[in-house]
Amino acid sequence: MSLNPKIKDWRGKVVWIVGASTGIGQSLAHILHRQGAVVIVSARSQDKLSAFVAQHASSIALPLDVTDAAQVTQTAEQILSMHSRMDMLFYCAGYYTAQTASNVKDPFSLAAMQQHMTLNFSGALTVLHACFPKVGHIALVASVAGYQALPNALAYAPSKAAMQRLAEGLYIHLHGSGVGITLINPGFVQTPMTAQNNFHMPALISAETAAKAILKGLAAGRFEIHFPRRFTLWVKLLSLLPYRMYFAVCRAIMPRPTSQAPTTL
Ligand SMILES: NC(=O)c1ccc[n+]([C@@H]2O[C@H](COP(=O)([O-])OP(=O)(O)OC[C@H]3O[C@@H](n4cnc5c(N)ncnc54)[C@H](OP(=O)(O)O)[C@@H]3O)[C@@H](O)[C@H]2O)c1
């Protein structure tokens, strides 16, 4: 039995994608538009959103910054006044820079730690608050980096773990109320976010492949959608190990904690 309603037909569905100017969010917007959804794209880059709308008739660009609560509320109200409902919300906005606790110049950058939480987690809270109670289905993009800590993801991993716990909590509380909740945990996806990575990214996939995997998971009614499985299943397995073994494996297979090489997932 599936944990969520199976969403197979997107025709006429009102879909708000926050973080749609590039990467996974933009690929989702593109495919959903092709499948007949009413696509509303948001992010800060007005030029990129306008370019998307110019190529996708009847899609709508509503630029916003997720750190501006008033702007987020106003945008959600605008969508609801235009369409009287929001069938699906995707929170794809995100931020990553490599962080360690062993950078000699800035051993624990408070600004960087807070920036990750602000964009990857608090921004989602702001958007959710603006959409309740009129949203039909919520899809939150976290990362396999949220399963357990990783080198260079000192700031990123906790923000993604918080997103995972949020999605689980929402599911527990909202299941049966008619609101679907989906947690999305990608592995490596080729986007502007991972363009900064200067190392081999195992099982790297395109943003289009990621978007297709997300829609496949929604069609199957999954709670958690993780991909590509040839990579994410290994990361899941690692996170089941006792700490002693997990840390040993991390030391053996991952860049040293003192490395400046980013390891975003
Ligand atoms: N790429 C990967 O390998 C990977 C793996 C696991 C998880 N993820 C997660 O997947 C999600 C999408 O990432 P991506 O790889 O597609 O990266 P991306 O191409 O960099 O997309 C990030 C999106 O977030 C938007 N954004 C950033 N700050 C914002 C703000 N203050 N207000 C509104 N929008 C903002 C960006 O648009 P503007 O700059 O125009 O605002 C952009 O549209 C993120 O949550 C990321 O952590 C990615």
The ligand as an SDF file (V2000), in Angstrom:
LIG
                    3D

 48 52  0  0  0  0  0  0  0  0999 V2000
   22.6350   18.9880   -6.9060 N   0  0  0  0  0  0  0  0  0  0  0  0
   22.7760   17.9920   -6.0430 C   0  0  0  0  0  0  0  0  0  0  0  0
   23.6550   17.1030   -6.1760 O   0  0  0  0  0  0  0  0  0  0  0  0
   21.8460   17.8720   -4.8760 C   0  0  0  0  0  0  0  0  0  0  0  0
   21.9170   16.7040   -4.1140 C   0  0  0  0  0  0  0  0  0  0  0  0
   21.0740   16.5610   -3.0220 C   0  0  0  0  0  0  0  0  0  0  0  0
   20.1840   17.5680   -2.7250 C   0  0  0  0  0  0  0  0  0  0  0  0
   20.1370   18.7060   -3.4840 N   0  0  0  0  0  0  0  0  0  0  0  0
   19.1800   19.7260   -3.1060 C   0  0  0  0  0  0  0  0  0  0  0  0
   18.3050   19.9440   -4.1820 O   0  0  0  0  0  0  0  0  0  0  0  0
   17.7820   21.2820   -4.0930 C   0  0  0  0  0  0  0  0  0  0  0  0
   17.9550   21.9580   -5.4450 C   0  0  0  0  0  0  0  0  0  0  0  0
   19.3540   22.1070   -5.6400 O   0  0  0  0  0  0  0  0  0  0  0  0
   20.0150   22.1770   -7.0760 P   0  0  0  0  0  0  0  0  0  0  0  0
   21.0990   21.1860   -7.0930 O   0  0  0  0  0  0  0  0  0  0  0  0
   18.9710   22.1520   -8.1320 O   0  0  0  0  0  0  0  0  0  0  0  0
   20.7330   23.5930   -6.9410 O   0  0  0  0  0  0  0  0  0  0  0  0
   20.5730   24.9670   -7.7120 P   0  0  0  0  0  0  0  0  0  0  0  0
   20.5250   24.7500   -9.1750 O   0  0  0  0  0  0  0  0  0  0  0  0
   21.6400   25.8150   -7.1400 O   0  0  0  0  0  0  0  0  0  0  0  0
   19.1310   25.4850   -7.2630 O   0  0  0  0  0  0  0  0  0  0  0  0
   18.9060   26.1470   -6.0580 C   0  0  0  0  0  0  0  0  0  0  0  0
   17.6720   26.9860   -6.2180 C   0  0  0  0  0  0  0  0  0  0  0  0
   17.4270   27.6600   -4.9860 O   0  0  0  0  0  0  0  0  0  0  0  0
   17.1400   29.0230   -5.2760 C   0  0  0  0  0  0  0  0  0  0  0  0
   17.4370   29.8560   -4.1340 N   0  0  0  0  0  0  0  0  0  0  0  0
   18.6250   29.9830   -3.4940 C   0  0  0  0  0  0  0  0  0  0  0  0
   18.5280   30.9100   -2.5320 N   0  0  0  0  0  0  0  0  0  0  0  0
   17.2370   31.3490   -2.5500 C   0  0  0  0  0  0  0  0  0  0  0  0
   16.5100   32.3090   -1.7960 C   0  0  0  0  0  0  0  0  0  0  0  0
   17.0940   33.0200   -0.7990 N   0  0  0  0  0  0  0  0  0  0  0  0
   15.2130   32.5240   -2.0860 N   0  0  0  0  0  0  0  0  0  0  0  0
   14.6250   31.8380   -3.0930 C   0  0  0  0  0  0  0  0  0  0  0  0
   15.2450   30.9170   -3.8340 N   0  0  0  0  0  0  0  0  0  0  0  0
   16.5440   30.6840   -3.5710 C   0  0  0  0  0  0  0  0  0  0  0  0
   18.0350   29.3220   -6.4760 C   0  0  0  0  0  0  0  0  0  0  0  0
   17.5750   30.4220   -7.1950 O   0  0  0  0  0  0  0  0  0  0  0  0
   18.0970   31.9470   -7.0620 P   0  0  0  0  0  0  0  0  0  0  0  0
   19.5730   31.8900   -6.8790 O   0  0  0  0  0  0  0  0  0  0  0  0
   17.6420   32.5320   -8.3440 O   0  0  0  0  0  0  0  0  0  0  0  0
   17.3730   32.5000   -5.8930 O   0  0  0  0  0  0  0  0  0  0  0  0
   17.8170   28.0550   -7.2850 C   0  0  0  0  0  0  0  0  0  0  0  0
   16.6230   28.1800   -8.0320 O   0  0  0  0  0  0  0  0  0  0  0  0
   18.5480   21.9450   -2.9550 C   0  0  0  0  0  0  0  0  0  0  0  0
   17.7840   21.8660   -1.7790 O   0  0  0  0  0  0  0  0  0  0  0  0
   19.7780   21.0710   -2.8090 C   0  0  0  0  0  0  0  0  0  0  0  0
   20.3300   21.1370   -1.5070 O   0  0  0  0  0  0  0  0  0  0  0  0
   20.9410   18.8830   -4.5580 C   0  0  0  0  0  0  0  0  0  0  0  0
  1  2  1  0
  2  3  2  0
  2  4  1  0
  4  5  1  0
  4 48  2  0
  5  6  2  0
  6  7  1  0
  7  8  2  0
  8  9  1  0
  8 48  1  0
  9 10  1  0
  9 46  1  0
 10 11  1  0
 11 12  1  0
 11 44  1  0
 12 13  1  0
 13 14  1  0
 14 15  2  0
 14 16  1  0
 14 17  1  0
 17 18  1  0
 18 19  2  0
 18 20  1  0
 18 21  1  0
 21 22  1  0
 22 23  1  0
 23 24  1  0
 23 42  1  0
 24 25  1  0
 25 26  1  0
 25 36  1  0
 26 27  1  0
 26 35  1  0
 27 28  2  0
 28 29  1  0
 29 30  1  0
 29 35  2  0
 30 31  1  0
 30 32  2  0
 32 33  1  0
 33 34  2  0
 34 35  1  0
 36 37  1  0
 36 42  1  0
 37 38  1  0
 38 39  2  0
 38 40  1  0
 38 41  1  0
 42 43  1  0
 44 45  1  0
 44 46  1  0
 46 47  1  0
M  CHG  2   8   1  16  -1
M  END
$$$$
